[in-house]
Amino acid sequence: MAQKIDNKNFESSLSELENIVNKMENGDLTLEESLQAFEQGIKLTKDCQKALKTAEQKVNRLVPKDEKFVLEPFTAPSESNS
């Protein structure tokens, strides 16, 4: 069963991640604050990637079949960077 995508959680995680990046780029954080922000950024990145993967699994594509278009699950090309 496919997981439900939590749009609010994704949007808030992405927004928080952008805020962290801006703070770090401004150089206004201490070393300790930068490390904490970096750790939080990694967690948020993983959360966003998980939400995007779930969304990707839900994408369908229209394909021609018997003079009609039908929905089929989208299958991403396999990654060969392993």
N, C-alpha and C positions, 0 to 999 in steps of 0.2 A: 504494500500500500504506500502510495506517495505521501511525503510529508507535506503539511500545510506551510505555505510561505507567510511569514509574519512581516507584512510591508512596513508597519510602524517600527518594528524592531530593526529591520534592515535600514530604513531611512535614518533612524536615530543613531544607529551604530556608525553609519557612513558620515553623518554630520559630526559626531563626536570625533571620529578619526580625522576628519578635515580640520577640526579645531586643534587637535593635538599636533598635527603637522604644522599648522600655522604658528603655534606657540614655539615649537622646536626650531622652526626656520627663523623666527624673530630673535632667537638667542636670549630670551628673557628668563630662561629656567636655569636653576642650579644644576649641578651634575646629578645630584640625587633625584631631583624633579624630572630631569631628562630621562634617567633610567626608568623611573616609574611610568612616565608617559610612553616610553618605548615599549615597555611590557604591556601596558594597556592597549597600545596601538596594535601589537601583535595579536592580542586576544580579539580585538574588534575586527581585524583583517580576517582572522579565521572564521568569525561569526558571519561576516559578509560573504566570504567564499562559500560557506555552507549554504547560505540562503540562495546564492546565485546558482549553485549546483542543483539545488532542489527546483528552482525555476527552470533551469535548462532541461531537467527531466520531464517537465510538464509541457514543453513545447511540442506542438504537432506541426505537421506540414501537409499541405494539399498536394496530392499526386493524381495524375490522370489515370483512370481505370474504367474500362468499358464505356468510353465516351462521356464519362462523368468525372468529377473530382471527388476524391474521398480523403478523409483525414487519416493519417498514419502517424504513429509516434515518431518523433525525430530521433535519429541515432547519430550522435557525434562521431566523427572519424576517430579511430583509436589513436591514442598518443604514443609516439615511438621514441619519446625522450627519456625512457626509463634507464 
